[in-house]
Amino acid sequence: MKSSWVPHDVRDSVVDYLKHWAEQTGIPLSSFTTWIEISSSKFYNWQKRYGKENMHNAYIPRDFWLEDWEKGAIIEFHYQYPLEGYRRLTFMKI
């Protein structure tokens, strides 16, 4: 499980399993994480993300972001008034 992606249901099962056996035996979680060769920080990250799906860090368009035609309109407006600064252009655009 080191350096490989783990599906969220497997991750949650590992957290449940380790917590169950730590409670049953009285052995610290750190010993279990050492035995199955995952770092304690990875285990606690998994515990913090328990029940959540894996998310990616890719570009996700948001509702409030400008669309391409809006960006094009702003750039065209800038080309119409090349000597104005961005504050003046903003005032003129409103």
C-alpha positions in Angstrom: 0.0 0.0 0.0 3.0 2.2 0.0 3.3 4.5 -3.0 0.2 3.3 -4.7 -3.3 4.6 -5.1 -5.9 2.9 -2.9 -9.7 3.0 -3.5 -11.6 4.8 -0.8 -13.6 1.7 0.3 -10.3 -0.3 0.8 -8.8 2.6 2.7 -11.9 2.8 5.0 -11.7 -1.0 5.5 -8.1 -0.8 6.6 -8.9 2.0 9.0 -11.8 0.0 10.5 -9.7 -3.1 10.7 -6.8 -1.5 12.5 -9.0 0.4 14.9 -10.9 -2.7 15.7 -7.9 -4.8 16.5 -6.1 -2.0 18.4 -9.2 -1.8 20.7 -9.4 -5.6 21.0 -5.8 -6.2 21.8 -4.7 -3.0 23.4 -1.8 -2.8 21.0 -1.1 0.8 19.8 -2.2 1.8 16.3 1.4 2.8 15.6 2.5 -0.8 16.0 -0.1 -2.0 13.5 0.8 0.6 10.9 4.4 -0.4 11.2 3.5 -4.1 10.8 1.5 -3.5 7.6 4.2 -1.0 6.4 2.2 2.2 6.1 3.3 5.4 7.7 1.4 6.7 10.7 0.8 10.0 8.8 -0.8 8.1 5.9 -3.0 6.2 8.4 -4.1 9.4 10.1 -4.7 11.1 6.7 -6.9 8.1 5.8 -8.7 8.4 9.1 -9.4 12.1 8.5 -10.7 11.3 5.0 -12.8 8.4 6.3 -16.1 8.0 4.3 -15.0 10.5 1.6 -14.2 9.5 -2.0 -10.8 10.2 -3.5 -10.7 13.6 -5.1 -8.4 14.8 -7.8 -6.4 18.1 -8.0 -7.2 18.7 -11.7 -8.8 21.9 -13.1 -12.5 22.0 -12.2 -14.5 24.9 -13.7 -16.5 26.8 -11.1 -19.8 28.5 -11.5 -18.4 32.0 -10.8 -15.4 31.7 -13.3 -15.5 33.7 -16.6 -16.5 31.8 -19.7 -14.4 32.0 -22.8 -16.7 34.5 -24.6 -16.5 36.8 -21.5 -12.7 36.7 -21.4 -12.7 37.5 -25.2 -15.0 40.5 -24.6 -12.7 41.8 -21.9 -9.6 41.4 -24.1 -11.4 43.1 -27.0 -12.4 46.0 -24.8 -8.8 46.3 -23.7 -7.7 46.5 -27.4 -10.2 49.2 -28.0 -8.6 51.4 -25.3 -4.9 50.4 -25.2 -3.7 53.5 -23.3 -6.0 53.0 -20.3 -5.0 51.1 -17.2 -6.9 48.2 -15.7 -8.6 50.3 -13.1 -9.9 52.8 -15.6 -11.0 50.0 -17.9 -12.9 48.4 -15.1 -14.6 51.7 -14.3 -15.4 52.2 -18.0 -16.7 48.6 -18.3 -19.2 49.1 -15.5 
